[in-house]
Amino acid sequence: MTATDDKRPKYDHAGRRLPDFFIAGHAKSGTTALYEMLRLHPEIFMPEVKEPRFLAEDVYVRPERSGSHLPRTLDEYLALFAPARADQLAGEASPLYLLSRSAAAAISEMNRDSRIVVILREPASFLRSLHMQFVQSHVENRNDLLEAVNLDDERRAGRGAPKLDEFVPQVLVYSDHVRYVEQLERFHAALPAEQLLVLIYDDFRADNEATVARVLRHLGVDDTVPVAPKEANPTVRMRSRRLHDLVHAVSVGRDPASRAAKRAIKAVTPGSVRQRALHTTQHQLIAAPPAPPDERVMRELRRRFKDEVVALSDYIDRDLVSEWGYDRL
């Protein structure tokens, strides 16, 4: 089956091309790799901007000024899909859509025929990877995972979170990220059930190609086209929080000292050289492969979120309690 067999491009009242499908989440669960693999398919168009986040307005703060690579307006958002050919499906990948309480309805309102793909990961390992990513990207200021998770109630009330530029503080409420059944119910309420494909991260890791073929069938495109396996966006830990913060401060240039340093560096160094130097510093001096998980912490997280796994097992009719080892706690 090809994209043109059962679908034609969708346009809004102003003649702007609409997205046909969404990789809606979760982060650190293979969404970047899936995005990279789907982009290679000739019947699929996905924009260079991997995470537009535009429809997650309850958890994402859109940039105020022009110049951001992320869309600020509906015109800018839909312009991402304008290059798609008439014989291609257009899609995007924004993991925040699964966390968002408004994105499912916004997607349905934009295109009722939208296809959705979500990837769910065992909660403890997911939250560990998510926390490391948040620390790396300066969203999280607590290096200790359990300490950060223990702040959930305070942060849900709008307290105890660092000042964030791109997200609302509640994005740091870790337990909300693993309310899997609640998240799926929002999409099932907004769209017909057959338009939602729920994948398990373990399956994707075990067999990239078979999982991607399943996604292609869900989207209604040729699933025999070979798509090379990808691994993207690996989890890393910070070797030095202080050095990481220093590099970030100079790169962003928010306070007077770091702005002055940034101006001085810009005056004598070409932009491409600065970017390579920043990348080298981050990856050689700051980032490191993750340390082995603290099994005490992982056990505690699994104990806390066992009810979520039980509910998900019932909801999708798959025994994840046993597969993820929650029956052995």
TIZAGU-840548 format. One line per 2 residues: number of its first residue (from 1); their letters; for each residue z, x, y of C-alpha. Coordinates in nm, 4 decimals, padded with zeros to 6 digits, always signed. Layout:
REM TIZAGU-840548
NUM> A> Z/X/Y; ...
REM end
This chain:
REM TIZAGU-840548
1> MT> +00.0000/+00.0000/+00.0000; -00.0750/+00.1238/+00.3516
3> AT> +00.0817/+00.0349/+00.6843; -00.2219/-00.1693/+00.7803
5> DD> -00.2082/-00.3859/+00.4643; +00.0819/-00.6010/+00.5791
7> KR> +00.1559/-00.4936/+00.9335; -00.0151/-00.4575/+01.2616
9> PK> +00.1248/-00.2732/+01.5625; +00.3793/-00.4757/+01.7586
11> YD> +00.3628/-00.4906/+02.1379; +00.5877/-00.6489/+02.3969
13> HA> +00.4763/-00.8880/+02.6727; +00.3787/-00.5906/+02.8900
15> GR> +00.1552/-00.4438/+02.6211; +00.3933/-00.1617/+02.5299
17> RL> +00.4043/-00.0406/+02.1693; +00.7293/-00.1317/+01.9915
19> PD> +00.9007/+00.0639/+01.7151; +00.8532/-00.0717/+01.3632
21> FF> +01.1465/+00.0969/+01.1907; +01.4740/+00.2757/+01.2566
23> IA> +01.6753/+00.5381/+01.0724; +02.0041/+00.3936/+01.1880
25> GH> +02.2613/+00.6369/+01.0515; +02.4865/+00.8094/+00.9699
27> AK> +02.4970/+01.1541/+01.1309; +02.5583/+01.4506/+00.8960
29> SG> +02.4188/+01.2431/+00.6095; +02.0602/+01.3633/+00.5872
31> TT> +01.9138/+01.1634/+00.8751; +01.7619/+01.4701/+01.0444
33> AL> +01.6027/+01.5898/+00.7207; +01.4668/+01.2405/+00.6546
35> YE> +01.3264/+01.2230/+01.0086; +01.1519/+01.5597/+00.9634
37> ML> +01.0056/+01.4565/+00.6286; +00.8790/+01.1166/+00.7446
39> RL> +00.7080/+01.2753/+01.0453; +00.4787/+01.4589/+00.8043
41> HP> +00.3399/+01.1352/+00.6600; -00.0038/+01.0471/+00.8047
43> EI> +00.0791/+00.6754/+00.8276; +00.3991/+00.7337/+01.0247
45> FM> +00.4573/+00.8311/+01.3855; +00.7979/+00.9465/+01.5045
47> PE> +00.8468/+01.0935/+01.8543; +00.9551/+01.4501/+01.9244
49> VK> +01.2814/+01.3083/+02.0594; +01.4756/+01.2661/+01.7371
51> EP> +01.7685/+01.0619/+01.8691; +01.6730/+00.8390/+02.1649
53> RF> +02.0022/+00.6428/+02.1249; +01.8654/+00.3911/+02.3737
55> LA> +01.9786/+00.0769/+02.1929; +02.3378/+00.1920/+02.1363
57> ED> +02.4475/+00.1134/+02.4889; +02.8047/+00.0274/+02.3892
59> VY> +02.8771/+00.3810/+02.2640; +02.6145/+00.5919/+02.4437
61> VR> +02.5972/+00.6614/+02.8175; +02.2363/+00.6880/+02.9311
63> PE> +02.1533/+00.9800/+03.1630; +02.1632/+00.8862/+03.5310
65> RS> +01.9175/+01.1448/+03.6569; +01.5574/+01.2047/+03.5611
67> GS> +01.4758/+01.5244/+03.3774; +01.6753/+01.4409/+03.0667
69> HL> +01.4767/+01.4505/+02.7428; +01.6436/+01.1194/+02.6501
71> PR> +01.5055/+00.7914/+02.7881; +01.6900/+00.6234/+03.0756
73> TL> +01.4859/+00.3036/+03.1034; +01.3027/+00.0667/+02.8710
75> DE> +00.9724/+00.2022/+03.0043; +01.0758/+00.5569/+02.9140
77> YL> +01.2009/+00.4458/+02.5736; +00.8865/+00.2555/+02.4750
79> AL> +00.6693/+00.5362/+02.6112; +00.7980/+00.7436/+02.3190
81> FA> +00.5919/+00.5265/+02.0829; +00.2749/+00.5004/+02.2937
83> PA> +00.1015/+00.7906/+02.1106; +00.1259/+00.6119/+01.7740
85> RA> -00.2133/+00.5180/+01.6326; -00.2935/+00.1605/+01.5399
87> DQ> -00.2923/+00.2589/+01.1698; +00.0543/+00.4144/+01.1918
89> LA> +00.4046/+00.2759/+01.1821; +00.6203/+00.3901/+01.4736
91> GE> +00.9848/+00.4695/+01.4178; +01.2848/+00.6580/+01.5474
93> AS> +01.6131/+00.8012/+01.4174; +01.9385/+00.7370/+01.6067
95> PL> +02.2478/+00.7652/+01.3842; +02.4618/+00.6010/+01.6529
97> YL> +02.2978/+00.2655/+01.5773; +02.5129/+00.2172/+01.2704
99> LS> +02.8341/+00.2805/+01.4645; +02.7206/+00.0633/+01.7569
101> RS> +02.8297/-00.3004/+01.7635; +02.5279/-00.4031/+01.9711
103> AA> +02.2354/-00.2012/+01.8337; +02.1546/-00.4272/+01.5371
105> AA> +02.1133/-00.7322/+01.7620; +01.9161/-00.5262/+02.0170
107> IS> +01.6790/-00.4045/+01.7452; +01.6282/-00.7595/+01.6187
109> EM> +01.5599/-00.8850/+01.9696; +01.3059/-00.6090/+02.0276
111> NR> +01.1233/-00.6527/+01.6967; +01.2429/-00.9073/+01.4426
113> DS> +01.0249/-00.7407/+01.1763; +01.1992/-00.4030/+01.2114
115> RI> +01.2764/-00.2114/+00.8953; +01.6095/-00.0296/+00.8814
117> VV> +01.7139/+00.2739/+00.6775; +02.0777/+00.3827/+00.6570
119> IL> +02.2358/+00.6699/+00.4644; +02.6026/+00.6500/+00.3690
121> RE> +02.8158/+00.9456/+00.2642; +03.1539/+00.9767/+00.0932
123> PA> +03.3986/+00.9174/+00.3831; +03.6136/+01.2331/+00.3662
125> SF> +03.3225/+01.4774/+00.3441; +03.1335/+01.2787/+00.6087
127> LR> +03.4227/+01.2851/+00.8559; +03.4795/+01.6558/+00.7936
129> SL> +03.1153/+01.7343/+00.8784; +03.1144/+01.4938/+01.1723
131> HM> +03.4308/+01.6495/+01.3157; +03.2810/+02.0001/+01.2901
133> QF> +02.9666/+01.8800/+01.4670; +03.1739/+01.7174/+01.7424
135> VQ> +03.3706/+02.0405/+01.7906; +03.0490/+02.2430/+01.7990
137> SH> +02.8885/+02.0125/+02.0570; +03.2006/+01.9924/+02.2797
139> VE> +03.2555/+01.6246/+02.2107; +03.5841/+01.6927/+02.0298
141> NR> +03.8647/+01.9124/+02.1685; +04.0904/+01.9036/+01.8608
143> ND> +04.0025/+02.1702/+01.6055; +04.2227/+02.0211/+01.3359
145> LL> +04.0505/+01.7342/+01.1528; +04.3613/+01.5438/+01.0496
147> EA> +04.5097/+01.5772/+01.3971; +04.1898/+01.4305/+01.5425
149> VN> +04.1837/+01.1406/+01.2950; +04.5505/+01.0663/+01.3676
151> LD> +04.4544/+00.9996/+01.7305; +04.2357/+00.7031/+01.6338
153> DE> +04.4654/+00.4295/+01.7656; +04.5231/+00.6086/+02.0943
155> RR> +04.1537/+00.6782/+02.1437; +04.0567/+00.3231/+02.0509
157> AG> +04.2738/+00.2179/+02.3450; +04.0841/+00.4621/+02.5701
159> RG> +04.3463/+00.7379/+02.5761; +04.3688/+01.0885/+02.4344
161> AP> +03.9983/+01.1727/+02.4255; +03.8292/+01.4460/+02.6289
163> KL> +03.6056/+01.3406/+02.9173; +03.2603/+01.2871/+02.7712
165> DE> +02.9246/+01.2849/+02.9486; +02.7073/+01.1110/+02.6900
167> FV> +02.9461/+00.8925/+02.4911; +03.2290/+00.6482/+02.5421
169> PQ> +03.5696/+00.7829/+02.4249; +03.5721/+00.5396/+02.1328
171> VL> +03.2989/+00.7450/+01.9620; +03.5873/+00.9748/+01.8636
173> VY> +03.7642/+00.7011/+01.6683; +03.6839/+00.8497/+01.3292
175> SD> +03.7925/+00.5549/+01.1170; +03.5350/+00.3348/+01.2920
177> HV> +03.2586/+00.5617/+01.1608; +03.3444/+00.4731/+00.8006
179> RY> +03.3734/+00.0944/+00.8332; +03.0624/+00.0792/+00.6175
181> VE> +03.0704/-00.2869/+00.5167; +03.1331/-00.4010/+00.8731
183> QL> +02.8385/-00.1886/+00.9884; +02.6031/-00.3237/+00.7217
185> ER> +02.7120/-00.6804/+00.7945; +02.6010/-00.6429/+01.1557
187> FH> +02.2494/-00.5532/+01.0419; +02.2414/-00.8245/+00.7771
189> AA> +02.3433/-01.0772/+01.0428; +02.0627/-00.9625/+01.2721
191> LP> +01.7773/-00.9097/+01.0251; +01.6641/-01.0399/+00.6853
193> AE> +01.8337/-00.8534/+00.3993; +01.5069/-00.7199/+00.2551
195> QL> +01.4441/-00.5273/+00.5779; +01.7550/-00.3124/+00.5297
197> LV> +01.7501/-00.0164/+00.2880; +02.0888/+00.1378/+00.2066
199> LI> +02.0784/+00.4909/+00.0657; +02.3582/+00.7082/-00.0662
201> YD> +02.3680/+01.0671/+00.0580; +02.4358/+01.2091/-00.2914
203> DF> +02.1040/+01.0663/-00.4159; +01.9163/+01.2167/-00.1215
205> RA> +02.0754/+01.5574/-00.1827; +02.0049/+01.5429/-00.5547
207> DN> +01.6392/+01.4388/-00.5244; +01.4808/+01.4507/-00.1791
209> EA> +01.1366/+01.3513/-00.2972; +01.2402/+01.0473/-00.5004
211> TV> +01.4578/+00.9176/-00.2163; +01.1826/+00.9664/+00.0422
213> AR> +00.9364/+00.7853/-00.1877; +01.1815/+00.4960/-00.1954
215> VL> +01.1907/+00.4953/+00.1853; +00.8108/+00.5003/+00.2028
217> RH> +00.7920/+00.1999/-00.0283; +01.0467/+00.0204/+00.1867
219> LG> +00.8335/+00.0870/+00.4951; +00.5166/-00.0243/+00.3185
221> VD> +00.3223/+00.3020/+00.3393; +00.1651/+00.5180/+00.0696
223> DT> +00.4508/+00.6629/-00.1374; +00.2233/+00.9019/-00.3279
225> VP> +00.1637/+01.1278/-00.0266; +00.3509/+01.4544/-00.0976
227> VA> +00.6236/+01.5254/+00.1580; +00.7924/+01.8657/+00.1407
229> PK> +01.1734/+01.8575/+00.1063; +01.3694/+01.9555/+00.4171
231> EA> +01.7234/+02.0557/+00.4989; +01.8040/+02.0237/+00.8671
233> NP> +02.1066/+02.0256/+01.0960; +02.3422/+02.2209/+00.8665
235> TV> +02.7150/+02.1905/+00.9195; +02.8795/+02.4949/+01.0767
237> RM> +03.2278/+02.5831/+01.1963; +03.3268/+02.7715/+01.5106
239> RS> +03.4386/+03.1320/+01.4606; +03.5985/+03.1340/+01.8068
241> RR> +03.6783/+02.8235/+02.0107; +03.7408/+03.0341/+02.3212
243> LH> +03.4045/+03.2125/+02.3007; +03.2325/+02.8851/+02.2210
245> DL> +03.3862/+02.7223/+02.5300; +03.2887/+03.0205/+02.7463
247> VH> +02.9244/+03.0141/+02.6369; +02.9142/+02.6371/+02.6897
249> AV> +03.0683/+02.6646/+03.0378; +02.8110/+02.9226/+03.1489
251> SV> +02.5194/+02.7304/+02.9959; +02.6238/+02.4031/+03.1606
253> GR> +02.7592/+02.5526/+03.4833; +03.0099/+02.2846/+03.5813
255> DP> +03.2819/+02.4800/+03.7603; +03.2182/+02.7176/+04.0575
257> AS> +03.2596/+03.0362/+03.8544; +03.0302/+02.9300/+03.5733
259> RA> +02.7728/+02.7924/+03.8207; +02.7711/+03.1276/+03.9999
261> AK> +02.7317/+03.3122/+03.6696; +02.4513/+03.0820/+03.5651
263> RA> +02.2692/+03.1334/+03.8977; +02.2998/+03.5096/+03.8648
265> IK> +02.1661/+03.5066/+03.5093; +01.8778/+03.2766/+03.6053
267> AV> +01.7813/+03.5028/+03.8953; +01.7144/+03.8029/+03.6731
269> TP> +01.6273/+03.6530/+03.3332; +01.3246/+03.4433/+03.2297
271> GS> +01.4090/+03.1034/+03.0860; +01.2727/+03.1772/+02.7385
273> VR> +01.4801/+03.4943/+02.7166; +01.7935/+03.3037/+02.8266
275> QR> +01.7405/+03.0400/+02.5595; +01.6894/+03.2988/+02.2856
277> AL> +01.9986/+03.4891/+02.3964; +02.2077/+03.1707/+02.4044
279> HT> +02.0834/+03.0690/+02.0598; +02.1582/+03.4172/+01.9201
281> TQ> +02.5075/+03.4202/+02.0694; +02.5881/+03.0767/+01.9339
283> HQ> +02.4618/+03.1400/+01.5837; +02.5645/+03.5026/+01.5314
285> LI> +02.8929/+03.5242/+01.7196; +03.0226/+03.1674/+01.7340
287> AA> +02.8884/+02.9609/+01.4456; +02.9658/+03.0400/+01.0852
289> PP> +02.9196/+02.8683/+00.7494; +03.1944/+02.6130/+00.6975
291> AP> +03.5101/+02.7255/+00.5229; +03.6020/+02.5499/+00.1974
293> PD> +03.7574/+02.2099/+00.2665; +04.1342/+02.1784/+00.2747
295> ER> +04.1893/+01.9695/-00.0374; +04.5205/+01.8373/+00.0959
297> VM> +04.3414/+01.6967/+00.4008; +04.0515/+01.5626/+00.1952
299> RE> +04.2912/+01.3881/-00.0421; +04.4757/+01.2300/+00.2498
301> LR> +04.1510/+01.1024/+00.4034; +04.0362/+00.9602/+00.0712
303> RR> +04.3672/+00.7861/+00.0281; +04.3343/+00.6300/+00.3746
305> FK> +03.9778/+00.5130/+00.3257; +03.9830/+00.4067/-00.0386
307> DE> +03.9796/+00.0390/+00.0597; +03.6556/+00.0986/+00.2505
309> VV> +03.4966/+00.2538/-00.0572; +03.6139/-00.0326/-00.2783
311> AL> +03.4684/-00.2853/-00.0327; +03.1397/-00.0962/-00.0094
313> SD> +03.1131/-00.0766/-00.3885; +03.1441/-00.4544/-00.4062
315> YI> +02.9088/-00.5097/-00.1141; +02.6172/-00.3065/-00.2498
317> DR> +02.7042/-00.3602/-00.6184; +02.7428/+00.0094/-00.7045
319> DL> +03.0538/+00.1795/-00.8389; +03.1072/+00.4360/-00.5649
321> VS> +03.4798/+00.4370/-00.6396; +03.4077/+00.6268/-00.9606
323> EW> +03.1077/+00.8229/-00.8295; +03.3070/+00.9568/-00.5352
325> GY> +03.6251/+01.0168/-00.7372; +03.8393/+00.7575/-00.5635
327> DR> +03.9605/+00.6350/-00.9014; +04.1282/+00.9727/-00.9560
329> L> +04.3395/+00.9899/-00.6428
REM end
